[in-house]
Amino acid sequence: MQTKEKKGLTRDIIKYLAIFTMLLNHIANIFLPENTILCEVLVDIGYFTAITMCYFLVEGFYYTHSRKKYGERLLIFAGISQVPYMMAFGFNQLNMIFTLFMCFMILVIQENMKASPWRIPLLIGILLVSIYSDWAILAPVFTIWFQDGWCNRKKTIRAYGIGALLFILFNYSSYAQTMDPAKAFLHAVLSATGIIVSGILILNFYNGKKSEKASGFSKWFFYIFYPLHLFILGVIRLVIR
């Protein structure tokens, strides 16, 4: 899936796009009235982020110099982000970095416990725990599919395709409670736009490289931005409400 001299988008550029779409999603969820066109558009755009980060989590798992330090960073920033997350959204649920940490543990189990009878029970346990986190079940399942299709273009295409279909079905069940079936189906299909765009970018435009300039800055910016923007949004939310 990666070539040495392939031109296109670097990993950092796609990640910057992912955090921007995440910001739009969070602004819409926190501040905009529900069931408005603008709110739904921004929320749907933001769905680009989670599946993109699951893909890069799998990539990072295989390319990192230290899986232990990688996992520790996720866990530390998950802890740092939890209070800002609750400030911003106003409910008790584990934030997305906690979800990514669970996904990381899934990768560890899959890699190191292939022959263990405890592998499946542990995976099921993590899936159940993820119910109490952002992108429950879906992010762990996406991660498993991406790991299974790692360095296999056809399997990655299939992972994105099944992921988009699963997301449509998931959202249809929610929309159908308040909309007629045709309208609910249309809204559900549109909700998968971010996932489809993620697949198109990564499969056709990602060059498999990180940015050569300021790569160290980008690495820490991606970690710091998450709790920082949640804290700022949370403060604004508390002030205006």
Summary of the structure (lengths in Angstrom):
residues: 241
radius of gyration: 17.9
end to end distance: 47.9
largest distance: 54.3
contacts: 748
relative contact order: 0.16
helix: 77%
strand: 2%
